Amino acid sequence: METFTKLFGSLLVFVYHCFDRIVINGYLNGLSRPEQVVYFVHEVLGLPVVSKEILSQRTDEYRNWVEAYARNHQIPIEWAGKGVRKEDYVLPALRRMVKKNAYGVYFIFKSMEQGRTFRISVPKYPTQDPNHRILSHQTSRFTHYYFYVRDQVLGPIIIRVASFFPFHATYWLNGHSFIEQELNRKQIGFRKNDNAFLAVDDVAALQTAADRLSPEIIRKQLDYWTLILGPKFSKKERSQMSLSRFYAISQIEYCRNFIFKRHFPIHKIFERSCEIGLWRLTANRISEIFGVRLNKKLNGKLATVLDQIEHGHHVFRAYWKHAFLKQYEKFSCFLRNELCSNNLRDFGLKKGLDHLDSVRQRFLSITDRFAAFQAQGLNVHVDFPLLQRIALPITVGSVRYPGIKIHDARIIRLLEVLLHNGSTVGGWTAKQIHQAVVTTFQLSLKQYTLNQLRYDLRKLKGHGLLERDGRRYAYRLSAKGVDVALLFLFFHKRLCGPLANSRFYHKPNPALKPNSKLEAAYHKADNAIENIVNLLKAA
């Protein structure tokens, strides 16, 4: 993180980090398991048989209460339309609430969705108790209610409540909305666009507000709205068994936002970050960023991709198990690094809401390492004597290693293959590398023999560009080797390749060149080379 700030400090206005989207599941402690429902019906309600009619009666009472609540408070209640994005549909109602400076429920959606409930069945064979019933979990399709709420502390939140036992609830909230409420309460000026702060009068107060989001604050507000909007239980029922909610984190996002002074560097930095990330963010580097040891028994994804969300809006993602790091620039206003987790057990963390601070510290360190990796790739200051040094032979102990020339075609092919080792966890053996080179470049076994490959690997290892995987005879590029490989490949493919092609095969028409700074630079280089050749001819 410090490296990134030093590198682009002159272009940045401020940087802040906070929780973004948080999805929380709320479970009724006393009604989550079948035996608890049996106890509730027999001991609390005093009924001899657990039947479907008893559970359906609770569902009907709750549905009637929701309809009456919406009618009495004049809240719109509708069925969710197919293909309709709910957040966009209710946005006008939220804006009216903000304009009136009002808080509370402003919209209710009804939706038929899959949810977890109980199945009641009669035993196949008679038992001593004629009232005995078998309860088991099942997934079925039934009505869920989406309550859109504007809260004084958390800002806009969404609460989804199932209408069947055990009345499972899901909560959606956003850390940026909480920060907005905190800054408004302290009367600190700011400018917020969509889901990011682009300007603020006091940056320290912004970060303090982000760090203030705690499990106690979230639980207090969720308990309040669950008591108002959730299924109703009498005082007697609450006194005889625990009917409080256990809150567990289902999905959580932690983001680091870079706010720039001007628009032009954002897209360029993001474009180069994607280019470097797709080349350099290998399996070993991803595991280092996430702070875990890589092994062959990894469950889940391990890959880097570049997604196109819509035209002109791309997102770079690095997947690891059930989590992923992503980077994107939005509206040419800010650059964001974001870590999203769908299962906190991947990080050795507990999913209970009480462990939110541990999640913050762990995710903060991961986004720090991700920013440091990007800063290393974005640093354009190149050690120019490097090419000269590796072109000369070196002596290590009593062994003399030949130099590596930048125009050596065999070395270029080998480095390109080694750069794409993300699919191999423990490095590549010599035979695997040889097969990959021969297959990729369609060479015969006589054109590139295994002994020639071993000679090239020996050169790379002698110059510190290659390293072994422990005691195994498996190889992968070192950190220095990745830098040299990128430099070699970009030099041939992005600099020498286009200029040589325009010189000997096809010279583009300068009158019809596209509006591109890179293409304009190539045309300038073509003209400069043409002038040098003409001067040499005249001499």
Secondary structure, DSSP 4 states (H G I P E B T S, - for coil): -HHHHHHHTTTEEEEEEEEEEEEEEEEETTSSSHHHHHHIIIIIS--S---HHHHHHHHHHHHHHHHHHHHHTT--EEEPPTT--HHHHSHHHHHHHHHHT--EEEEEEEEEEEEEEEEEE--SS--S-TT--EEEEEEEEEEEEEEEEEETTTEEEEEEEESSTT--EEEEEEHHHHHHHHHHHTT--EEEETTEEEEES-HHHHHHHHHH--HHHHHHHHHHHHHHHS----HHHHHHS--PEEEEEEEEEEEEEEEESSSHHHHHHHHHHHHHHHHH--HHHHHHHHT----TT--SEEEEEEEEEETTEEEEEEEEETEEEEEEEETTTEEEEEEEES-GGGGT---BGGGHHHHHHHHHHHHHHHHHHHHHHH-----THHHHHHHS-EEETTEEE----TT-HHHHHHHHHHHT-TT-TT-B-HHHHHHHHHHHTT--TTTS-HHHHHHHHHHHHHTTSEEESTTSS-EEE-HHHHHHHHHHHHIIIIIIHHHHHHHHT-PPPGGG--S-HHHHHHHHHHHHHHHHHHHHHH-
